[in-house]
Each structure stands twice: as structure tokens, then as C-alpha cells.
Amino acid sequence: MSKNEKSPFVRAIIIVAVIAAVIAITFHAIGEFSYRARINERLLSDSEIAEIFSDLIPKAKEVNEIIWGEGLAVSPDADGPLATQTGAQYRPVSQDCKYKSVDEIKAAVAMVYSDDFIEKTINPVAFDGNIDEEETKVASSTIYPRYKETKDENGNTRLNIDITHKNFDCKTELMPETAVFYENELKKVGLVWKIDKIKCTLKCIYEGKEKDVIITIVKGENGYRLDDPTY
């Protein structure tokens, strides 16, 4: 065997290496094509994402204050909290408030957050709680709904707020104009892959410091909604 002639073993290794490289390149190309082909809808541009967040964030700020923050104003003639009473203490919301019923608050929330986020995160805190009032059962970790409706002495329905609810300081200041695409989450619908959720990054100011956060949006029947907390 001459010096320039390679042994069968060396030639076999070279052939295997070449084949492996070709396979790797092919699978990468197929994967990239498959990813794009299985998304049966147009991808959003960064400018469109920023526009969506610019529409949602101001609405979210108002909703966040209602649900987690200061809440709606109490009627000026309502009694204060009673030291002798434990648990929730409900008082009528001021007649000057923009929202007059639970349904009106829910409608505002639905303009901002996804159905899934509302069901799992907002409803238990704001409207449902975890108490069965008819059977007077109280869970070990009690959650009283922040808002409920009652009848006044004239039989009129009034929106009430729990004045013992501990307010959350909604101090995250999101900058919607900085929102850009991060990644898609896909789900298979029949034989077609569709974009289920869109994760986006944007800047915010929290306790005086600028930081990056990831917030998810989803597309529903009436447009895009937030699927993460924004407070």
C-alpha cells in the first residue's frame, strides 16, 4: 500500500463522516421548512406586536387596579370596617364609579386578558372566591371574591367591594412600544399546526430599574389578549 493510498478503515470513517454531515444538513433544512410549513397563518411583525401591546397595556393598567390594586371607590356614606367582624366586609361602590355591576367589570377584563387567564387567575380573586355561601363552607385557604352584588333596601342591585381586601401595589410600568417577537407556541388542530401563543419581550420599569420581561399574547375571536400578568 502506497503512502497516498488510505486504508479501507480510514476510507470508511471518511465516508461515514460525510454521510453524517449530509444527513445533519438535510434534517436542519427539512426542520426549518417543516416549522414554517406547519404554521398555517401569517407571522406578526415586531411593529404589529408593538401596536397590539400599545392597545392592550393602557387597558390592562386600569383593569389591574380594579382587580388587584386600589379597587373601585367605596360609597362615601358607607360604614368603615368593623373590628368585631372577621372575613370579608362588603360595602357599596360609589355611584360615581364607571362600573355599576360585576358584568361590566368582567366585560372590561375580557377586553384585555385571555379566557384562560381570566378563568384561572382573575375570576377566583375578583368574582368567585372559594366559599360555598349556601352551605357556609370555608376552605382552609379562604379567598373571598373582591366584588359581589347585593340588593339594597329598595330592592335595587348594587355593586359591592370587600373593604378588607389587601391591595397589591401595581408598580410595573410596561413600555409597549419596545415589544418584539420572542417565540411561538404551536398546537395541532386536526392536521394543521396553528400558533397557539406568542411570547414577546418588552422593557419595563420596576422599582426604578429597567428590565426585560416576557409576556404572552393569544389570539381570540375578538383580537389579541394578554395571557400573563402585567402588574
Legacy VTK file of the C-alpha trace (Angstrom):
# vtk DataFile Version 3.0
C-alpha trace
ASCII
DATASET POLYDATA
POINTS 231 float
0.000 0.000 0.000
1.458 3.360 -1.039
1.763 6.325 1.320
-1.011 8.225 -0.518
-3.368 5.278 -0.515
-5.716 5.228 2.506
-6.615 2.018 4.289
-10.181 0.658 3.950
-10.791 1.575 7.608
-9.823 5.220 7.070
-11.900 5.421 3.905
-14.891 4.006 5.804
-14.540 6.641 8.516
-14.390 9.437 5.929
-17.471 8.097 4.133
-19.430 7.832 7.397
-18.420 11.380 8.382
-19.513 12.758 5.003
-22.842 10.928 5.162
-23.446 12.164 8.727
-22.763 15.752 7.678
-25.127 15.482 4.710
-27.853 13.995 6.921
-27.424 16.738 9.532
-27.667 19.498 6.919
-30.674 17.832 5.296
-32.555 17.409 8.565
-31.853 21.031 9.508
-33.245 22.226 6.185
-36.266 19.930 6.454
-36.874 21.047 10.033
-36.760 24.717 9.086
-39.100 24.114 6.153
-41.409 21.954 8.273
-41.615 24.602 11.005
-42.617 27.274 8.529
-44.906 24.993 6.541
-46.851 23.744 9.543
-47.757 27.272 10.657
-50.851 27.864 8.604
-51.020 31.596 9.261
-49.026 34.766 8.806
-46.452 35.639 11.441
-46.700 39.008 13.172
-44.039 41.634 12.595
-42.416 43.453 15.519
-44.239 46.647 14.606
-47.589 44.825 14.714
-46.699 43.321 18.090
-45.801 46.755 19.465
-49.129 48.080 18.175
-51.032 45.257 19.919
-49.289 45.950 23.214
-49.839 49.691 22.834
-53.557 48.987 22.652
-53.703 46.441 25.495
-51.354 47.839 28.137
-53.308 51.054 28.964
-56.483 48.971 29.334
-54.606 46.431 31.450
-53.394 49.169 33.774
-56.985 50.201 34.575
-58.143 46.592 34.974
-55.175 45.705 37.190
-56.059 48.492 39.613
-59.667 47.295 39.768
-58.772 43.647 40.356
-55.527 43.767 42.350
-54.833 47.421 43.126
-56.863 50.078 44.913
-60.147 48.799 43.529
-63.264 50.809 42.846
-64.115 53.691 45.172
-66.412 52.939 48.089
-69.614 54.941 48.524
-68.833 57.951 50.750
-71.744 57.190 53.077
-70.719 53.557 53.627
-69.630 52.327 57.060
-65.972 51.597 57.705
-64.618 48.149 58.632
-65.967 46.591 61.812
-63.363 45.297 64.264
-65.824 42.730 65.578
-66.343 41.105 62.176
-63.949 38.616 60.587
-63.648 37.775 56.924
-64.828 39.918 54.061
-66.786 43.095 54.679
-68.660 44.387 51.660
-69.645 47.994 51.107
-71.444 49.625 48.142
-69.281 51.015 45.377
-69.666 54.747 44.779
-72.437 55.703 42.374
-69.899 57.864 40.557
-67.854 54.829 39.520
-67.603 53.968 35.866
-68.626 50.365 36.587
-72.040 49.609 38.086
-72.101 45.797 38.016
-69.941 42.673 38.058
-70.803 42.080 34.406
-69.448 45.497 33.431
-66.144 44.760 35.174
-65.995 41.343 33.506
-66.568 42.955 30.116
-63.613 45.309 30.697
-61.427 42.397 31.804
-62.379 40.401 28.685
-61.090 43.247 26.505
-57.613 42.771 27.981
-56.932 39.227 29.168
-57.366 35.775 27.617
-60.230 33.478 28.615
-57.802 31.022 30.187
-56.050 33.699 32.266
-59.397 35.108 33.400
-60.718 31.716 34.437
-57.603 30.608 36.322
-56.258 33.866 37.732
-58.828 36.670 37.796
-62.187 35.040 38.495
-61.130 33.302 41.734
-59.825 36.584 43.170
-62.314 39.090 41.832
-65.642 37.324 41.386
-65.790 33.720 42.567
-63.688 33.111 45.661
-63.682 29.610 47.098
-66.564 29.781 49.572
-69.858 27.964 49.165
-72.162 30.512 50.796
-75.227 28.259 50.591
-73.506 25.519 52.576
-71.386 28.006 54.574
-68.250 26.043 53.826
-64.969 27.911 54.151
-61.787 26.492 52.631
-58.603 26.195 54.677
-57.110 28.928 52.495
-60.077 31.234 52.136
-60.491 33.542 49.158
-63.393 35.971 49.308
-64.433 37.497 45.986
-63.437 41.128 45.868
-66.695 42.139 44.173
-70.239 40.913 44.598
-73.730 42.235 44.016
-76.401 42.634 46.693
-79.876 44.121 46.936
-80.323 47.423 48.781
-83.335 48.332 50.925
-85.249 49.344 47.800
-84.584 46.063 46.040
-82.051 47.579 43.643
-78.918 45.630 42.771
-75.739 47.334 43.977
-72.135 46.507 43.221
-70.127 45.952 46.407
-66.421 45.727 47.165
-64.687 43.919 50.021
-63.067 46.721 52.038
-60.829 44.256 53.909
-59.123 43.161 50.693
-55.380 43.767 50.816
-54.391 45.933 47.861
-51.470 44.977 45.664
-49.090 47.710 44.577
-49.303 47.620 40.774
-45.980 49.314 40.164
-44.702 47.633 36.998
-44.560 50.224 34.199
-44.504 48.390 30.889
-43.202 50.074 27.726
-45.420 48.648 24.959
-43.513 50.371 22.157
-40.496 48.147 22.936
-42.397 44.866 22.446
-40.871 42.445 19.926
-41.382 38.807 18.964
-39.664 36.126 21.070
-41.139 32.727 20.124
-44.329 30.925 19.115
-46.077 28.086 20.900
-47.885 25.832 18.433
-50.829 23.469 18.770
-52.156 20.931 16.297
-55.712 21.449 15.107
-56.665 18.435 13.027
-53.858 18.027 10.511
-52.751 21.659 10.705
-50.395 23.351 13.146
-51.538 26.752 14.356
-49.942 29.419 16.516
-51.438 28.968 19.977
-49.485 31.603 21.913
-46.973 34.305 21.020
-44.291 35.119 23.562
-42.918 38.646 23.336
-40.189 40.544 25.111
-40.546 44.153 26.184
-38.958 46.556 28.604
-40.464 47.762 31.834
-39.603 49.934 34.798
-39.876 48.143 38.135
-38.872 49.879 41.348
-36.939 52.466 39.360
-34.936 49.921 37.359
-35.315 48.999 33.710
-35.607 45.301 32.960
-36.780 42.939 30.220
-39.879 40.781 30.676
-41.591 38.117 28.598
-45.350 38.441 28.165
-47.580 36.098 26.195
-50.448 37.097 23.928
-53.083 34.868 22.361
-55.485 35.454 19.507
-59.165 35.019 20.282
-62.369 35.687 18.401
-62.135 39.414 19.136
-58.433 40.011 18.663
-55.311 39.533 20.744
-55.387 39.298 24.531
-52.763 39.138 27.265
-52.101 35.710 28.747
-49.710 36.784 31.526
-49.945 39.206 34.477
-48.864 42.773 33.745
-48.898 44.368 37.196
LINES 1 232
231 0 1 2 3 4 5 6 7 8 9 10 11 12 13 14 15 16 17 18 19 20 21 22 23 24 25 26 27 28 29 30 31 32 33 34 35 36 37 38 39 40 41 42 43 44 45 46 47 48 49 50 51 52 53 54 55 56 57 58 59 60 61 62 63 64 65 66 67 68 69 70 71 72 73 74 75 76 77 78 79 80 81 82 83 84 85 86 87 88 89 90 91 92 93 94 95 96 97 98 99 100 101 102 103 104 105 106 107 108 109 110 111 112 113 114 115 116 117 118 119 120 121 122 123 124 125 126 127 128 129 130 131 132 133 134 135 136 137 138 139 140 141 142 143 144 145 146 147 148 149 150 151 152 153 154 155 156 157 158 159 160 161 162 163 164 165 166 167 168 169 170 171 172 173 174 175 176 177 178 179 180 181 182 183 184 185 186 187 188 189 190 191 192 193 194 195 196 197 198 199 200 201 202 203 204 205 206 207 208 209 210 211 212 213 214 215 216 217 218 219 220 221 222 223 224 225 226 227 228 229 230
